[in-house]
Amino acid sequence: MGNEGNLAVTLDSGRELIDEGLFGGTGIAGSLQYERPAYIYGHRLKDCTAGAFTYFNAAGQTSAYRVHFGRYSQIGEGSVLGPPEHPMDWFSSHPFAFTRPKYMPNIYQLEDFARLGPDEKAGPSYVDTVPHETFIGHEAYIGAGSFVKRGVRIGDGAVVGACSVVTKDVPPYAIVAGSPARIVRMRFSESIVERLLKLQWWRYDLAPFKNAVDFQQVEATLAFFEEQLACGALQPLQPPAYRVVRRQGMLIAERLSRPLHFAAAAKV
Ligand SMILES: CC(C)(COP(=O)(O)OP(=O)(O)OC[C@H]1O[C@@H](n2cnc3c(N)ncnc32)[C@H](O)[C@@H]1OP(=O)(O)O)[C@@H](O)C(=O)NCCC(=O)NCCS
């Protein structure tokens, strides 16, 4: 586990932050805040947050923009999550008209773009005036090749079928598929979903109980953890959290003072 207090680690961009519980940080753009462990496998994450045990499948580039991944989220390859929208009712929908150099520094290195684009002192960028955060719930599972529109909330435990186009919020534990994505069915009965959402098992450290349950058995496992919670045996999962930024080809990691989710209340 990481050290207490703030920690600054400077590494070559090609190296992994394994000691800090991160695998595959080479695709980080802007910044990433994460709880350990996070397995992001080189996919492109721009200004995202990732809860503990976030898992990206390998072999294909997923791009995520300002997406908040819950704990145990599972992301298929080749997906595009929360990309920016262009204003379609402006004189031009092209970035020169609505973005700002700080958001697209690369493009404004090109002199001709800089000549046409806004000055730094121009007002707020379009992206600052519309919802731009996208949320993937705890234990949500996004199938390969999916598109999730910016601003959408995928509920806890929900599933997005492969190659789906998600344009609206998805309720917890729903399975959606298609373009546009529609509910195919629920993962479990209403009463089981209700109990799962009440338990919120992702808040706790399940590791001590891994040999005491059979994860194939939904109701028995749920009842077991409900009992453990009732008798105070479940301990909160309070993983170390970090903020990683890319600067001049290096990844700089800094330890945060609290987990991203369910931080324990400070003792007074
Ligand atoms: C959505 C999914 C989870 C549903 O699996 P399932 O419960 O076994 O569902 P079924 O195959 O019984 O299909 C149920 C219905 O949804 C449709 N459906 C399933 N997946 C679909 C998809 N991705 N897009 C559109 N429709 C889909 C089926 O055609 C079927 O329609 P019907 O009732 O009209 O015949 C699965 O099909 C899927 O897409 N998995 C993603 C796999 C993946 O991307 N893995 C990456 C791992 S990181």
The ligand as an SDF file (V2000), in Angstrom:
LIG
                    3D

 48 50  0  0  0  0  0  0  0  0999 V2000
  -26.2540   -7.3280  -23.8660 C   0  0  0  0  0  0  0  0  0  0  0  0
  -25.7500   -8.7140  -23.4720 C   0  0  0  0  0  0  0  0  0  0  0  0
  -25.0150   -8.6100  -22.1340 C   0  0  0  0  0  0  0  0  0  0  0  0
  -27.0040   -9.5640  -23.3010 C   0  0  0  0  0  0  0  0  0  0  0  0
  -26.6770  -10.8950  -23.1320 O   0  0  0  0  0  0  0  0  0  0  0  0
  -27.8580  -11.9830  -22.8840 P   0  0  0  0  0  0  0  0  0  0  0  0
  -28.5470  -11.7140  -21.6110 O   0  0  0  0  0  0  0  0  0  0  0  0
  -27.2300  -13.3250  -23.0530 O   0  0  0  0  0  0  0  0  0  0  0  0
  -28.8980  -11.5890  -23.9980 O   0  0  0  0  0  0  0  0  0  0  0  0
  -29.5040  -12.4230  -25.2200 P   0  0  0  0  0  0  0  0  0  0  0  0
  -28.4420  -12.8990  -26.1350 O   0  0  0  0  0  0  0  0  0  0  0  0
  -30.4620  -13.4070  -24.6330 O   0  0  0  0  0  0  0  0  0  0  0  0
  -30.3150  -11.2680  -25.9650 O   0  0  0  0  0  0  0  0  0  0  0  0
  -31.4910  -10.6750  -25.4690 C   0  0  0  0  0  0  0  0  0  0  0  0
  -32.0380   -9.7870  -26.5750 C   0  0  0  0  0  0  0  0  0  0  0  0
  -31.1810   -8.6490  -26.7230 O   0  0  0  0  0  0  0  0  0  0  0  0
  -30.6240   -8.6110  -28.0370 C   0  0  0  0  0  0  0  0  0  0  0  0
  -29.2090   -8.2080  -27.8960 N   0  0  0  0  0  0  0  0  0  0  0  0
  -28.2450   -8.7980  -27.1580 C   0  0  0  0  0  0  0  0  0  0  0  0
  -27.1060   -8.1410  -27.2440 N   0  0  0  0  0  0  0  0  0  0  0  0
  -27.3400   -7.1040  -28.0710 C   0  0  0  0  0  0  0  0  0  0  0  0
  -26.5170   -6.0350  -28.5430 C   0  0  0  0  0  0  0  0  0  0  0  0
  -25.2340   -5.9250  -28.1500 N   0  0  0  0  0  0  0  0  0  0  0  0
  -27.0630   -5.1400  -29.3690 N   0  0  0  0  0  0  0  0  0  0  0  0
  -28.3680   -5.2350  -29.7360 C   0  0  0  0  0  0  0  0  0  0  0  0
  -29.2050   -6.2180  -29.3000 N   0  0  0  0  0  0  0  0  0  0  0  0
  -28.6800   -7.1320  -28.4790 C   0  0  0  0  0  0  0  0  0  0  0  0
  -30.7510  -10.0360  -28.5670 C   0  0  0  0  0  0  0  0  0  0  0  0
  -30.7820  -10.0570  -29.9700 O   0  0  0  0  0  0  0  0  0  0  0  0
  -32.0570  -10.4570  -27.9380 C   0  0  0  0  0  0  0  0  0  0  0  0
  -33.1070   -9.8630  -28.6670 O   0  0  0  0  0  0  0  0  0  0  0  0
  -34.5260  -10.6180  -28.8590 P   0  0  0  0  0  0  0  0  0  0  0  0
  -35.0950  -10.7790  -27.4670 O   0  0  0  0  0  0  0  0  0  0  0  0
  -35.3080   -9.6840  -29.7170 O   0  0  0  0  0  0  0  0  0  0  0  0
  -34.2020  -11.9330  -29.4920 O   0  0  0  0  0  0  0  0  0  0  0  0
  -24.7670   -9.3200  -24.5130 C   0  0  0  0  0  0  0  0  0  0  0  0
  -25.4580   -9.6550  -25.6980 O   0  0  0  0  0  0  0  0  0  0  0  0
  -23.6310   -8.3880  -24.8600 C   0  0  0  0  0  0  0  0  0  0  0  0
  -23.7380   -7.4900  -25.7040 O   0  0  0  0  0  0  0  0  0  0  0  0
  -22.4670   -8.5680  -24.1530 N   0  0  0  0  0  0  0  0  0  0  0  0
  -21.3230   -7.7330  -24.2690 C   0  0  0  0  0  0  0  0  0  0  0  0
  -20.0420   -8.5800  -24.4540 C   0  0  0  0  0  0  0  0  0  0  0  0
  -18.8330   -7.7110  -24.5120 C   0  0  0  0  0  0  0  0  0  0  0  0
  -18.8190   -6.6760  -25.1430 O   0  0  0  0  0  0  0  0  0  0  0  0
  -17.7930   -8.1250  -23.8160 N   0  0  0  0  0  0  0  0  0  0  0  0
  -16.6180   -7.3000  -23.6320 C   0  0  0  0  0  0  0  0  0  0  0  0
  -16.0330   -7.7080  -22.3330 C   0  0  0  0  0  0  0  0  0  0  0  0
  -14.9890   -6.5260  -21.6140 S   0  0  0  0  0  0  0  0  0  0  0  0
  1  2  1  0
  2  3  1  0
  2  4  1  0
  2 36  1  0
  4  5  1  0
  5  6  1  0
  6  7  2  0
  6  8  1  0
  6  9  1  0
  9 10  1  0
 10 11  2  0
 10 12  1  0
 10 13  1  0
 13 14  1  0
 14 15  1  0
 15 16  1  0
 15 30  1  0
 16 17  1  0
 17 18  1  0
 17 28  1  0
 18 19  1  0
 18 27  1  0
 19 20  2  0
 20 21  1  0
 21 22  1  0
 21 27  2  0
 22 23  1  0
 22 24  2  0
 24 25  1  0
 25 26  2  0
 26 27  1  0
 28 29  1  0
 28 30  1  0
 30 31  1  0
 31 32  1  0
 32 33  2  0
 32 34  1  0
 32 35  1  0
 36 37  1  0
 36 38  1  0
 38 39  2  0
 38 40  1  0
 40 41  1  0
 41 42  1  0
 42 43  1  0
 43 44  2  0
 43 45  1  0
 45 46  1  0
 46 47  1  0
 47 48  1  0
M  END
$$$$
